[in-house]
Amino acid sequence: MERIGNIRGHLCSGQGDEWPRTFCIVGAGAIGGMVGAKLALDGGYDVTLVARGAHYAAMKKRGGVSLIEAGKERFCSSVAVADDIETLGGKFDVVILAVKSHQIQPVAHMIEGLCRDDRAVVVPLQNGIPWWYFYKEGGVLDGTCLKTCDPNGILHQYIRLDRIIGCIAFPAATLPRPGVIQHVEGRAFPLGEPDRSISGRAKLLSAAFSRSGFKSPVLEKFRDEIWLKLLGNICFNPISALTGSTVSELASFGPTKTLCIDVMKEAEQVATNLGCKIRVGIDYRLKRAEENVGSHKTSMLQDRILNKPIETDIIVSVVEIADLLKCEIPSIKSLSACTLLLNKVLISGSL
């Protein structure tokens, strides 16, 4: 295993107006931890990983995090590790929210306190439709606060919308053991401003991600990419959690493949009604999932195995939007009902 310490000097010495320099990863699990590790290892940035439980304890004990890529394990000792956001103070240029969607509300009131100044940005990495989706969206539902994403308006109250830069996590990653992150496949983390502008701050963030080994273009039609990712999430995640199957298994088994196609078609119709165009066909999306992701367990299945609550926002937010648009989505609604019941059982601890 290769050990890599502090390689940040050339980028983060504090000289000049180099921005961004400091990153806080709130929720440094599989995806968040992988992003943070590569920002530190390959980008040379100052990174603080916020985690909990055994994963935090392992990183704290070892003084860093291990990242496995292409069969090679690297250990990064230059990251700081924390389990309490409130102890960190406002010193970050970029706050990456990598917790699950249902975990944002408990920490929402602390996010502003992490931001260094008015220039700081918040980058949510959740699956599905983000709570800020209709901020400066410009369509028929412009300004809508989705109750399924932000039922009490807490996120809109505490997280400044003008700080947000959208980001979609296409890669797959796992936590094979506490303190160790395995990058399974993919490097795409496209970025987008809510108002569709190609802003200077988004370009600088894109450069930081690219320097760290990711593919992070700034896209004007960023919401199209949200729906592209959602096309897989909305069927693969709940079906895998309900059946215990991997992505390749559910995408190749006739009955579940048919269900995936039906769900994807309905989701695509909702996206079309919002003025979005999904650039990849359903057949290609299924084929790519079966061949590239293979035996990977979705994040929802990983949570189900651990008897943890699952990200129901992935699917119920689409139901809410469809109802607002008066769009018929029978397959999605049926799958949503089963997913909500599974989550209820997981929360009750009776599984």
Long-range contacts (C-beta under 8 A, 24 or more apart in sequence): 1-66, 1-73, 1-74, 1-75, 2-72, 2-73, 2-74, 2-75, 3-74, 3-75, 3-77, 4-41, 4-74, 4-75, 4-76, 4-77, 4-78, 5-77, 5-78, 6-77, 6-78, 7-41, 7-44, 7-78, 8-40, 8-44, 8-45, 8-46, 8-78, 9-44, 10-44, 11-43, 11-44, 11-45, 11-211, 12-44, 12-45, 12-46, 19-93, 19-119, 19-201, 19-204, 20-45, 20-93, 20-94, 20-121, 20-204, 20-205, 20-208, 21-45, 21-46, 21-93, 22-46, 22-47, 22-48, 22-91, 22-92, 22-93, 22-94, 22-116, 23-47, 23-48, 23-92, 23-93, 23-94, 23-95, 23-96, 24-48, 24-50, 24-88, 24-92, 24-94, 24-95, 24-96, 24-114, 25-49, 25-50, 25-96, 25-98, 26-50, 26-85, 26-95, 26-96, 26-97, 26-98, 26-99, 26-107, 26-111, 26-114, 27-51, 27-97, 27-98, 27-99, 27-100, 27-103, 27-125, 28-55, 28-59, 28-65, 28-98, 29-55, 29-98, 29-175, 30-173, 30-174, 30-175, 30-181, 30-182, 30-299, 31-98, 31-125, 31-169, 31-171, 31-173, 31-299, 32-96, 32-98, 32-99, 32-125, 33-65, 33-67, 33-98, 33-173, 33-175, 33-181, 34-67, 34-171, 34-173, 34-181, 34-183, 35-96, 35-98, 35-125, 35-169, 35-189, 35-214, 36-65, 36-79, 36-96, 37-65, 37-67, 37-74, 37-76, 37-79, 37-181, 38-67, 38-212, 38-213, 38-214, 39-208, 39-209, 39-212, 40-76, 40-78, 40-79, 41-67, 41-74, 41-76, 41-78, 41-212, 42-211, 42-212, 42-213, 43-208, 43-209, 43-211, 43-212, 43-213, 44-211, 45-208, 45-212, 46-80, 47-78, 47-79, 47-80, 48-79, 48-80, 48-81, 48-82, 48-88, 48-92, 49-79, 49-80, 49-81, 49-82, 50-82, 50-83, 50-85, 50-88, 51-81, 51-83, 52-83, 53-178, 54-178, 55-175, 55-178, 55-179, 56-81, 56-82, 56-83, 57-178, 58-177, 58-178, 58-179, 58-180, 59-178, 59-179, 61-179, 62-179, 65-179, 65-180, 65-181, 66-179, 66-180, 66-181, 67-180, 67-181, 67-182, 67-183, 68-176, 68-180, 68-181, 68-182, 68-183, 69-182, 69-183, 73-180, 85-110, 85-113, 85-114, 86-110, 86-113, 88-114, 89-113, 89-114, 90-114, 90-115, 90-116, 90-117, 91-116, 92-116, 92-120, 93-119, 93-120, 93-121, 94-120, 94-121, 94-122, 94-123, 94-205, 94-208, 95-120, 95-121, 95-122, 95-123, 96-123, 96-125, 96-167, 97-122, 97-123, 97-124, 97-125, 97-126, 98-125, 98-169, 99-126, 100-126, 100-299, 100-303, 100-309, 100-311, 101-126, 101-127, 101-128, 101-131, 101-149, 101-311, 101-313, 101-314, 102-309, 102-311, 102-312, 102-313, 104-131, 104-155, 105-150, 105-152, 105-154, 105-155, 108-154, 108-155, 108-157, 108-158, 108-159, 109-154, 109-158, 111-158, 111-159, 112-158, 112-159, 112-160, 115-163, 119-201, 120-163, 121-163, 121-164, 121-165, 121-201, 121-205, 122-159, 122-160, 122-163, 122-164, 122-165, 123-164, 123-165, 123-166, 123-167, 123-191, 123-205, 124-164, 124-166, 124-167, 125-167, 125-168, 125-169, 126-311, 126-313, 127-169, 127-229, 127-230, 127-233, 127-237, 127-299, 127-311, 127-313, 127-314, 128-230, 128-233, 128-234, 128-311, 128-313, 128-314, 128-315, 128-317, 128-318, 129-226, 129-230, 129-313, 129-317, 129-318, 129-321, 130-166, 130-226, 131-155, 131-156, 132-156, 132-161, 132-164, 132-166, 132-194, 133-223, 133-226, 135-161, 135-164, 135-194, 136-194, 136-195, 136-196, 137-194, 137-223, 138-195, 138-196, 139-274, 139-275, 140-274, 140-325, 141-274, 141-321, 141-324, 141-325, 144-324, 146-317, 146-320, 146-321, 147-320, 148-313, 148-316, 148-317, 148-319, 148-320, 149-313, 149-317, 161-194, 164-194, 165-191, 165-192, 165-193, 165-201, 165-202, 165-205, 166-191, 166-192, 166-193, 166-194, 166-222, 166-226, 167-191, 167-192, 167-216, 168-222, 168-225, 168-226, 168-229, 169-229, 170-229, 172-293, 172-296, 174-296, 174-297, 174-302, 184-293, 184-296, 185-292, 185-293, 185-296, 186-292, 187-213, 187-214, 187-215, 188-214, 188-215, 188-216, 189-214, 189-215, 189-216, 190-215, 190-216, 190-217, 190-218, 190-219, 190-222, 190-225, 191-216, 191-217, 191-218, 191-219, 191-222, 192-218, 192-219, 192-220, 192-221, 192-222, 192-223, 192-225, 193-218, 193-222, 196-220, 196-221, 196-222, 221-276, 221-277, 223-274, 223-276, 224-271, 224-276, 224-277, 224-278, 224-279, 226-276, 227-267, 227-268, 227-271, 227-276, 227-278, 228-278, 228-279, 228-280, 228-285, 230-267, 230-271, 230-314, 230-318, 231-264, 231-267, 231-268, 231-278, 231-280, 231-282, 231-285, 232-285, 232-289, 233-314, 234-263, 234-264, 234-267, 234-314, 234-315, 234-318, 234-332, 234-335, 235-259, 235-260, 235-263, 235-264, 235-335, 236-260, 236-289, 236-298, 237-298, 237-299, 237-300, 237-301, 237-310, 237-311, 237-314, 237-315, 238-300, 238-314, 238-315, 238-335, 238-336, 238-338, 238-339, 238-342, 239-335, 240-297, 240-298, 240-300, 240-301, 241-298, 241-300, 241-301, 241-303, 241-304, 241-310, 241-339, 241-342, 242-338, 242-339, 242-342, 244-301, 244-304, 245-301, 246-294, 246-295, 246-296, 246-297, 246-301, 247-289, 247-290, 247-293, 247-294, 247-295, 247-296, 247-298, 248-289, 248-290, 248-291, 248-293, 248-294, 248-295, 248-296, 251-286, 251-289, 251-290, 252-290, 257-286, 259-331, 259-335, 260-286, 261-286, 262-331, 263-331, 263-332, 263-335, 266-322, 266-328, 266-329, 266-330, 266-331, 266-332, 267-318, 267-329, 267-332, 269-327, 269-329, 270-318, 270-321, 270-322, 270-325, 270-327, 270-329, 273-325, 273-327, 274-321, 274-325, 303-346, 304-342, 304-346, 307-346, 307-349, 307-351, 308-346, 309-343, 309-346, 309-347, 310-339, 310-342, 310-343, 310-346, 312-336, 312-339, 312-340, 312-343, 315-339, 316-340
